[in-house]
């Protein structure tokens, strides 16, 4: 491993966090920052999973309630609730990069996960869409679901989030 590319591709670090009682993880390559929940301004006519927007160092940042996107109960803002700021590149219809904040119940840790530890997500048929789960890891008797943040929204939804954000700024 002599090149930067080799080092980057060998890094399998994931930020883990809770959504309700379940542990999820996102590749650290997508994570820019973890911030406290600030005053979130609601955006009229935004999708139900878009909690609103915040000012992040002079930039308008859309905040997504990822639990609502997963059809879970809305995230309640508590002591450990935080926003994970992520950069996402969506490859369909050209390469577009988005910066979003996702609301999580609690950040847990950064884990090194070897490729051999990752199991395929269960195939639950076409009714249950789980394309945003790229794999599952078992650690200390529980599962961690690895999210593919780039597949959580379709191209049209990413564009809609960006449009709602721009309309509010």
N, C-alpha and C positions, 0 to 999 in steps of 0.2 A: 504494500500500500504506500505508494510514493506520491500519488497525486491527490489534490483536493477532492476531486470527483470520487476517488476510491474511498476516501475517509468519509465523505458525506453519505455515500450509498451504504457504508457499513454501519452507520449510526442508526440504531433502532430504539431511540428514546421516545417514550410516550408520556404525555401528561395525563394523569388519571384524575377523574372527578366523579362526584355523585350526582345522579339525577334520581330523586327519591332515594330508594335504598339500593339501587343498582349502580355498579361502577362501570364507567365508560372511559375510553382513552382516545386521545387525538395525537397524531404524530407531532413532535415538537417542531418539526420543520414548518408547520402551519401556525404555530403559536408565536405571537409577537409580544404579548404582555398579559398580565393578570391584574385587574384593577378592582377597587371597591365599587359597589353599586352607587352611582351618582343619581342625581335627579334625572329621571327618564321622561322626556317629553313625548306624549302620544302623537301619532301621525294620523290625521283623519283618513278614513277609507283604506287604511293599510290592512294587509292580511292579519288574521287573528294571532298568528305566531310572531308577528313583528311587534315587540313590546313598545318600541319607540326609537328615539334618537338621543344621543348625548353629545356633549362637546368634549372631544379628546384632543387636547393640545391644539385648539383652533380648528380642528377638523370635525365634520359631522360624521358620527359613527352610528350606523343602524344597530340596534340591539334586538337579538332574536331570542325568544323564549323557546329554546330547543325542545323542552318538554311538550309544549303545545304543538310543535311541529310533529312530534312523535305520537300525538293524540293521547298525551298523558295530562294529568291535572296541572293547571297553571302554576308556575314557580312562585312560591311565597317568599318575599324578601325577609331574610332572617340574618342573624349575626354572621354566619359563614358564607352566605350567598355572595357570589362575585361574578364579574364579567371576564370571560376569557376572550381577549382580542386576537382574532385570527386573520391570516391572509389566505385567501382561497383563489386558486386559478381554475377557471372553468374552461375546459378544452373544446366543448361542442361549439360549432359555428364560430370558430376563431378563438384565440386565447385571450380571455379577459380575467383580470385580477380584481378581486373585491376584498375590502377589509370590513369585517363585521365583528360584533361582540356577541358572544353567546352567554346567556344567563345559566349558571350552574349552581346547584345547592351547596357544593363544597369542593374545593380542590384538594386532592389527596397527596399526590407525590409525582415524581418523575421516575419511571421504571425503564430499565433496559430490558427489551424483549427480543429474544433470539428468534429468527425465522422458524426454526424447528418447533418452537413452543406454540406457534399460531395454528389453530385449527380452523377449518372452514366453518362459516356460519351455517346453521341448520337450514335446510331447504324446506320452506313451509308452503310452497306452491305459489301460484300467481295472485291469490287473493291478498296475502300478506307480503307487502313489498319491503324487503330488507336489504336492498342494494347498497344502502349507506353503511351497513355493517360489513367490514372487510375481513373480519376474523374474530376469533374468540380465544382467550388465553385463560388457563386455569392457574390461579395462584392461591396458595394457602386455603384451599377448600372452597373458593368462590370463583366466579367467572368475571372476567373483564372483557367488555365488548369493545372492539377496536372500530372506531368510526372512520369512514372515508368522508370527511367533511365536504369534499367537492361533489359528492353525489347526493347530498341531503336535499338539494333543490334542483329543479330543472333549469335549463337556460332561461326560459321565460320567467320563472320565479326569481332567479338572480337579477334579471333585468328589472323586474317589478320592484324588488327591494331597493335597487339602485335608483329607480325612478322616484319611489316614495321618499327616499333620502334626499335626493336633489330638489324635489318639490318643496321640501321643508326647510332647506337652507337659504 
